[in-house]
Amino acid sequence: MYKAKVNITLRKSILDPKGKAAHHALQNLGLKNVKDVRIGKFIEMNIDADSQNEARELAETACTQLLANEVMEDFQVEIEE
């Protein structure tokens, strides 16, 4: 059994309204040193696979077919045993 940890973020060229709102709120809270905020998704999946490579392929397939919008988002997959 493997655990896939997936970070999905908006591409840098895509406007992030949630990040903008969070940045504005942090500024209002007095956290003036925070210069930029980008908000993404973190997903964990338990994958029953025969190898770490197979688990990575399954996780990446899940991202490309459902979890991430490849037009607007990038993703990184980390596999743990």
Secondary structure, DSSP 8 states (H G I E B T S, - for coil): -EEEEEEEEE-TTS--HHHHHHHHHHHHTT-TT-------EEEEEEE--SSHHHHHHHHHHHIIIII--TTTEEEEEEEE-
